[in-house]
């Protein structure tokens, strides 16, 4: 637990969620997807994130501690996982 004075300067970041959300937006712009509704987007992201381990970091005074090459690696892996997730959700939409 952080002292009251430091809690406003320190923030926990879920890099996997942030990158996944970013990759999802890029993926959804592809032509020919079966559905790009909000429910299918949410299902695609949830499916993908459940198949990739979370990576947390600390944002302190605007700086992160995750080296850029780790973020690039996460981004590339999530791109593949989101593509697979989109195909699965497209074949089995919940609407």
N, C-alpha and C positions, 0 to 999 in steps of 0.2 A: 504494500500500500504506500502511495506517495504522500508526503506532507501536503497540506492544502496549498501552499505557495508554489509547489512544483507541478501539481496536477494540471494546471492550465497550460504549462509549457511542454508537457510530454503527452504523446498520443501513440497508441498502439495501432499499427497498420497491418491489414491482412493483404499482403501483396498478391496472393493467389486470386482473391476476389477482385481486386482492382484490375489486375491484368486480364482476368477472365471477362470481366465486364467490358473492358476495352476491346478485347479480341472478339467478343460477341457482336459488338456494334459493327466491326469490320466484316465479320462473317455474314451478318444479316443483309449487307449491301450487295451480296452476290446475286446475280440473276438466276432465275429458275428454281428458287427454293419453294417447297410446297406451301409454306405459310410463314408469315413474319409477324403474326399477331403478338400481343404482349404475353399471352399465356404460353405460346410456343417458345418465345424468347426466354421467359422465366424457366420453363421446363428444360430447355437446352442448357442454360447456365447451371441450373441445379444438377442436372445429370453429369455435366462435365466436372463441376467442382467436387462432386462426391467421388470422383475417380482420380483426383489429384490431391496430394497432401497439402495442407495449408502451410504457408510460409509467413510468419509474423515478424514484424520489425518495429522499431521505435522511431518516431519522428520527434526530434527534439530541436527546438528553435529553428525549424525549417529544414533540418538536415536528416537524412536517413542513414542507416548503417549497412544497408544491403548493397554490395558492390554491383555496378551496372551489368557485369557479365552474368551474375546470377539472375538478374531481372530479364536479360535477354534469353537465357536458358528457359526460364519459367514461361516466358511469352511464346517461344517456339513450341514447347511441349503443349501448352494450352491451345495453341492454334490447331494442332492435330486432334486433340481431345474434343474440342468444340466442333470440329468438322464431323467427327464420328457421332457426337451427341446430337447434332442437327439432323443427321441422317436417320438416327433412331427415332427422334421425336417426330420428324416428318413422316415416317412410316406408321407411327402410332400416336397421332395427336389426341389430346383429351377433349376435343370439342367436336 
